[in-house]
Amino acid sequence: MRLFNSLVTSLKRSSLAPWGRGVIALAGVALLSGCEWWRMDGHQSTIAVEGQVAREQLHVFYVTCWVSGVIFVLVGAVLAYAMVKFRARSDADEHAEPPSQSHGNPLVELSLIGASVLSLVIIAVPTLKAIWSTYDVPEAEKGTALEVTAVGYQWWFKFEYPTELATINADAKMPLVTGNELVIPVGRAIRINLRTVDVIHSFWVPKLAGKVDMIPNRANHLWLRADKPGYFWGQCAEYCGDSHAVMRFRVIALEEKEFAEWLEQQTQTARSVVARVGDENRPRAQFAALRTFRQNETGVTAQFDINPLESWRALQVPDARTEDPVLIAKGRELFGSKTCLACHSIRGHGAAGISGPDLTHIGSRSTIAGGLLENNREQMQRWLHNPGVVKPGNKMAKGYRDNNITLTNEEEVALVAYLESLK
């Protein structure tokens, strides 16, 4: 900040023209900000890609930019030449009659038409190639591709793994279902069937693939493949209601072995923490009052953002040392008495709701509230306390109102303990 103030003071004292000061000020801001602006490698960058489909789409973008850039330079150069060469050099030139006008030069016009056609061909060739190759999984990989179904809701995503059947019920053959986090193996083609249960949504993981709409009564799909393990941000890219801007999800890419271990863990029924004799006499942490959150306060800590993939991995293993079995049992009882099970499913715990996300392994996910908040105790309690403030218009807030659901601070903490135990 001191450097910025010094720069402003120096410019005020300089004899440069106003436009010159402006150019230097912009350059100074860019330099003082660490020159991060040009990298364009943010969470949802379409430039710093890490997947084959996104890479092909980026190539088309670059080709279009280069062709457009060349046209811009040529047209700008001709315009500048004409402005300099034919400018009025005296008062007599200002009032002189314009030269005789002609229809034009056929050679020049034909050349311009030919150049335009050539430019379109240069853009069209890679575009058509990319459309063909990014439309569906290559034939050679269809036998090994993992097929997943993504379903859009207002405002969250459900992911079903229909080809990876769970073993919890051999007769029912229930598919593995997760919410807002799609876990995939690295280096393997993933075909995603796109569906919606309400309005039009759009599925978009910028670093892995372009956006494709999820349209009612229409079957759409896309495919992608991650180059290496990573944690990727996704977003609904089609306005779909009040909380469209915070309808997010994550894609976690793992090596095959780690993916198989995750799949095995996810196909199990919900984990149960059983209170033992004497647990009621153990020292317990005091109930903490929920702090006041600022409007639109971010729900992700800086520590999580340093290495989100490792933060996600840390959530996969339960830590019994931090668990309170009695509190968890109370939370499980509240989950039923507060009618949470009417909307949410927890396999093995008697909850079979379908209108909300499956919570069987909610404790092992890195985000909650449709990818908006980090999955930690504070943010979980923030969400349970008043979901309508965090995500306006969501159906959970409506359920609170319609069913007169109220939670005390102690009940919120117990529910958080229960949901956190579901690894």
C-alpha positions in Angstrom: 0.0 0.0 0.0 2.9 2.4 0.8 4.4 1.7 -2.7 1.0 2.4 -4.3 0.7 5.7 -2.4 4.2 6.7 -3.5 3.4 5.9 -7.1 0.2 8.1 -6.9 2.1 11.0 -5.3 4.9 10.8 -8.0 2.4 10.9 -10.8 0.6 13.9 -9.4 3.9 15.8 -9.3 5.0 14.7 -12.8 4.6 16.8 -16.0 3.1 13.9 -18.0 -0.1 14.3 -19.9 -3.2 12.8 -18.2 -3.3 9.9 -20.5 0.3 9.1 -19.9 -0.3 9.2 -16.2 -3.2 6.8 -16.6 -1.1 4.3 -18.6 1.7 4.3 -16.0 -0.8 4.0 -13.1 -2.4 0.9 -14.7 1.1 -0.7 -15.3 2.0 0.1 -11.7 -1.1 -1.5 -10.3 -0.4 -4.6 -12.3 3.2 -4.8 -11.1 2.3 -4.1 -7.5 -0.3 -6.8 -7.5 2.4 -9.3 -8.2 1.6 -9.6 -11.9 -0.9 -12.3 -11.1 -3.4 -10.9 -13.5 -1.8 -12.4 -16.6 -1.6 -16.0 -15.3 -5.3 -16.6 -15.5 -5.0 -19.8 -13.5 -7.8 -19.3 -11.0 -10.1 -22.0 -9.8 -12.3 -21.8 -12.9 -9.7 -20.8 -15.5 -10.3 -21.8 -19.1 -6.7 -21.1 -19.9 -4.8 -23.2 -17.4 -6.5 -26.5 -18.4 -5.8 -30.0 -17.1 -7.9 -32.3 -19.4 -7.9 -33.4 -23.0 -11.3 -32.0 -23.9 -10.6 -28.6 -22.4 -7.2 -28.6 -24.1 -8.8 -29.1 -27.5 -11.3 -26.4 -26.9 -8.5 -24.1 -25.8 -6.7 -24.8 -29.0 -9.7 -23.6 -31.0 -9.9 -20.5 -28.9 -6.2 -19.7 -29.5 -6.6 -20.2 -33.3 -9.6 -17.9 -33.3 -7.6 -15.3 -31.3 -4.6 -15.4 -33.6 -6.7 -15.1 -36.8 -8.7 -12.2 -35.2 -5.5 -10.6 -34.1 -3.9 -10.7 -37.5 -7.1 -9.2 -39.0 -7.1 -6.5 -36.4 -3.5 -5.6 -37.0 -3.9 -5.5 -40.8 -7.1 -3.4 -40.7 -5.6 -1.1 -38.1 -2.4 -0.6 -40.1 -4.4 0.2 -43.3 -6.6 2.6 -41.3 -3.6 4.3 -39.7 -1.8 4.6 -43.1 -4.9 6.2 -44.7 -5.4 8.6 -41.8 -1.7 9.8 -42.0 -1.4 9.8 -45.8 -4.6 11.5 -46.7 -5.0 13.9 -43.7 -5.6 17.6 -44.3 -2.2 19.4 -44.2 -3.5 22.9 -44.5 -6.6 25.1 -44.4 -6.9 24.8 -48.2 -7.0 21.0 -47.8 -9.8 21.4 -45.3 -12.0 23.1 -47.8 -10.9 21.3 -51.0 -13.4 19.4 -53.0 -13.2 15.6 -52.5 -11.6 13.6 -55.3 -13.8 11.8 -57.8 -15.3 8.7 -56.4 -15.2 5.3 -58.2 -16.9 2.0 -57.6 -13.8 0.4 -56.3 -10.9 -1.9 -57.3 -12.1 -5.4 -58.3 -8.7 -6.9 -57.5 -8.7 -5.5 -54.0 -12.3 -6.6 -53.4 -11.7 -10.1 -54.6 -8.5 -10.3 -52.5 -10.5 -9.2 -49.4 -13.2 -11.8 -50.1 -10.5 -14.5 -50.6 -8.7 -13.5 -47.4 -12.0 -13.6 -45.4 -12.8 -17.1 -46.8 -9.3 -18.2 -45.9 -9.6 -16.9 -42.4 -12.9 -18.7 -41.9 -11.3 -22.0 -43.2 -8.4 -21.6 -40.8 -10.9 -21.3 -37.9 -13.3 -23.9 -39.2 -10.9 -26.8 -39.6 -9.8 -27.1 -35.9 -13.3 -26.2 -34.8 -14.9 -29.1 -36.7 -12.2 -31.4 -35.5 -12.8 -30.4 -31.9 -16.6 -30.7 -32.2 -16.1 -34.2 -33.5 -13.6 -35.3 -30.9 -15.1 -33.7 -27.9 -18.7 -34.8 -28.6 -18.4 -38.3 -27.1 -15.8 -40.7 -25.7 -13.5 -42.0 -28.5 -14.4 -45.4 -29.8 -11.2 -47.0 -28.6 -12.0 -46.0 -25.0 -15.7 -46.7 -24.8 -15.2 -50.1 -23.3 -13.2 -48.7 -20.3 -15.1 -45.4 -19.8 -16.7 -44.7 -16.5 -20.3 -43.7 -16.9 -21.8 -41.2 -14.4 -25.2 -39.5 -14.4 -25.3 -35.8 -13.2 -28.7 -34.5 -12.2 -29.3 -30.8 -11.7 -31.6 -29.5 -8.9 -32.2 -26.0 -7.6 -29.5 -25.5 -6.5 -27.2 -28.6 -6.2 -25.9 -31.5 -8.3 -26.5 -35.2 -7.7 -24.1 -37.8 -9.1 -25.0 -41.4 -9.7 -22.5 -44.2 -10.6 -24.9 -46.7 -12.3 -22.1 -49.0 -13.6 -20.4 -49.2 -10.2 -23.1 -51.1 -8.2 -23.1 -50.9 -4.5 -22.9 -54.1 -2.4 -25.2 -53.0 0.4 -28.2 -54.7 -1.1 -27.5 -57.4 -3.6 -31.2 -57.7 -4.6 -31.9 -54.0 -5.1 -28.6 -53.3 -6.8 -28.7 -49.7 -5.6 -26.4 -47.3 -7.5 -23.8 -45.3 -5.6 -25.1 -41.7 -5.2 -23.1 -38.6 -4.0 -23.9 -35.0 -3.8 -22.0 -32.0 -5.3 -18.7 -33.9 -5.5 -17.8 -36.1 -8.5 -14.9 -38.4 -7.9 -13.2 -39.8 -11.0 -10.1 -41.8 -11.8 -7.2 -40.1 -13.5 -6.4 -40.9 -17.2 -9.7 -42.6 -17.8 -12.5 -41.3 -20.0 -15.6 -40.2 -18.0 -19.0 -40.0 -19.8 -21.4 -37.9 -17.9 -25.1 -38.2 -18.7 -26.7 -34.8 -18.0 -30.2 -34.6 -16.6 -32.4 -32.1 -14.7 -35.4 -32.5 -12.5 -36.7 -28.9 -12.7 -35.3 -26.0 -14.9 -32.4 -25.7 -17.4 -29.0 -25.9 -15.8 -25.6 -26.0 -17.4 -22.8 -28.4 -16.3 -19.3 -26.7 -16.5 -15.9 -27.8 -15.2 -13.7 -25.2 -17.0 -10.3 -26.9 -16.5 -11.6 -30.2 -17.8 -14.4 -29.6 -20.3 -16.7 -26.9 -21.7 -20.3 -26.3 -20.6 -23.2 -28.4 -21.8 -26.9 -27.6 -20.9 -29.0 -29.9 -18.7 -32.5 -29.5 -20.3 -35.8 -30.9 -19.1 -37.0 -33.9 -21.1 -33.8 -34.0 -23.2 -30.9 -36.4 -22.8 -27.5 -34.5 -23.0 -24.0 -35.7 -22.3 -20.4 -34.7 -22.2 -17.1 -36.5 -21.6 -13.9 -35.5 -19.9 -10.6 -36.9 -18.8 -8.3 -35.6 -16.1 -4.5 -35.6 -16.8 -3.4 -35.9 -13.2 -4.8 -36.0 -9.7 -6.5 -32.7 -8.8 -9.3 -30.8 -7.2 -11.4 -29.0 -9.8 -14.2 -26.4 -9.4 -17.4 -26.7 -11.3 -20.4 -24.3 -11.7 -23.9 -24.1 -13.1 -23.5 -21.8 -16.1 -27.2 -21.2 -17.0 -29.3 -18.9 -14.9 -31.7 -21.1 -13.0 -33.2 -19.1 -10.1 -32.3 -17.1 -7.0 -29.2 -19.0 -6.0 -27.9 -19.8 -9.5 -24.6 -18.0 -8.8 -23.9 -20.3 -5.8 -24.9 -23.6 -7.5 -21.4 -25.2 -7.5 -19.8 -28.6 -7.4 -16.3 -30.2 -7.3 -14.6 -32.8 -9.4 -11.9 -34.8 -7.5 -9.5 -36.8 -9.8 -7.6 -39.7 -8.1 -5.2 -42.4 -9.2 -6.9 -45.7 -10.0 -5.9 -47.3 -6.7 -7.1 -44.4 -4.6 -10.3 -44.2 -6.6 -11.0 -47.9 -6.0 -10.4 -47.4 -2.3 -12.8 -44.4 -2.3 -15.4 -46.4 -4.2 -15.2 -49.3 -1.8 -15.7 -47.0 1.1 -18.6 -45.1 -0.5 -20.5 -48.3 -1.3 -20.7 -49.1 2.4 -23.7 -48.2 4.6 -23.4 -45.1 6.8 -21.0 -45.4 9.6 -22.5 -45.8 13.1 -20.8 -44.5 16.2 -22.0 -46.5 19.2 -21.9 -45.0 22.7 -20.3 -47.3 25.2 -20.9 -47.6 29.0 -19.1 -44.7 30.7 -19.2 -42.4 27.6 -21.8 -40.2 29.3 -19.3 -39.5 32.1 -16.5 -38.4 29.7 -15.4 -34.7 29.7 -17.3 -32.9 26.9 -16.6 -29.8 25.0 -18.9 -26.9 25.9 -21.5 -25.9 23.5 -20.2 -22.9 21.5 -22.5 -20.1 20.4 -22.7 -19.6 16.7 -20.8 -16.4 15.7 -22.4 -13.7 13.6 -21.5 -14.0 9.9 -21.2 -11.1 7.6 -23.5 -11.0 4.6 -22.0 -13.0 1.7 -19.0 -14.0 3.9 -16.9 -16.6 2.2 -17.4 -20.1 3.4 -13.9 -21.5 2.7 -10.9 -21.1 4.9 -7.5 -20.0 3.5 -5.9 -23.2 4.9 -8.3 -25.4 2.9 -7.5 -23.4 -0.3 -3.8 -24.0 0.0 -4.1 -27.6 -1.0 -7.8 -28.6 -1.4 -7.0 -32.1 -2.6 -5.1 -32.9 0.6 -7.8 -31.2 2.6 -10.3 -33.5 0.9 -8.1 -36.6 1.7 -7.9 -35.6 5.4 -11.7 -35.9 5.6 -11.9 -39.5 4.4 -10.6 -41.0 7.6 -12.7 -40.7 10.8 -10.9 -39.3 13.9 -12.4 -41.1 16.9 -10.4 -38.8 19.2 -12.5 -35.8 18.3 -15.9 -37.6 18.4 -18.5 -37.5 21.2 -20.6 -40.7 20.9 -23.3 -39.4 23.2 -23.6 -36.2 21.2 -23.6 -38.1 17.9 -26.4 -40.4 19.2 -28.4 -37.3 20.1 -27.8 -35.8 16.7 -29.0 -39.0 15.0 -32.2 -38.9 17.1 -32.7 -35.3 16.1 -32.2 -36.1 12.4 -35.4 -38.2 12.7 -37.5 -36.1 15.0 -36.8 -32.9 13.0 -38.0 -34.7 9.9 -34.6 -34.3 8.1 -35.1 -37.9 6.8 -38.1 -36.8 4.8 -35.8 -35.1 2.2 -32.4 -36.8 2.8 -31.2 -40.4 2.5 -28.7 -42.0 4.8 -28.2 -45.7 3.8 -28.3 -47.9 6.8 -29.8 -45.4 9.1 -33.4 -45.6 8.0 -33.5 -42.3 6.1 -34.7 -42.6 2.5 -35.6 -39.1 1.3 -35.0 -38.2 -2.3 -35.5 -34.5 -2.7 -32.3 -33.5 -1.0 -28.7 -34.7 -1.3 -27.7 -38.2 -0.1 -25.9 -37.8 3.2 -24.6 -41.3 3.7 -21.0 -40.1 3.6 -21.5 -36.4 4.0 -18.6 -36.2 6.5 -16.1 -37.2 3.9 -17.1 -34.5 1.4 -15.1 -31.3 1.3 -18.1 -29.0 0.7 -21.7 -28.6 1.8 -24.6 -26.3 0.7 -24.2 -27.1 -3.0 -20.4 -26.6 -3.0 -20.8 -23.1 -1.4 -19.3 -23.8 2.1 -16.4 -25.8 3.3 -17.4 -28.9 5.3 -16.3 -28.0 8.8 -18.1 -27.7 12.1 -18.5 -23.9 11.9 -19.8 -23.8 8.4 -22.1 -26.8 8.9 -23.7 -25.1 11.9 -24.0 -21.9 9.9 -25.9 -23.8 7.2 -28.2 -25.6 9.7 -28.9 -22.4 11.6 -30.4 -20.5 8.7 -30.0 -22.0 5.2 -32.2 -19.3 3.7 -29.7 -16.6 4.5 -26.7 -18.7 3.1 -28.5 -19.7 -0.1 -31.7 -17.7 -0.7 -34.7 -19.6 -2.0 -33.4 -23.1 -1.4 -35.9 -25.9 -0.6 -34.3 -26.7 2.8 -35.2 -23.2 4.0 -38.7 -23.7 2.7 -38.9 -27.0 4.6 -37.9 -25.2 7.8 -40.8 -22.7 7.3 -43.4 -25.2 6.1 -42.8 -27.6 9.0 -42.0 -25.0 11.7 -38.6 -26.5 12.3 -36.5 -24.6 14.9 -33.2 -25.6 16.3 -31.5 -24.6 19.5 -27.8 -24.0 19.6 -27.3 -27.4 21.4 -29.4 -29.2 18.8 -27.4 -27.6 16.0 -24.2 -28.8 17.6 -25.5 -32.3 18.0 -26.7 -32.5 14.4 -23.2 -31.3 13.3 -21.5 -34.0 15.4 -23.8 -36.6 13.8 -23.3 -35.5 10.2 -19.6 -35.1 10.7 -19.4 -38.7 11.9 -20.8 -40.0 8.5 -17.5 -40.7 6.8 
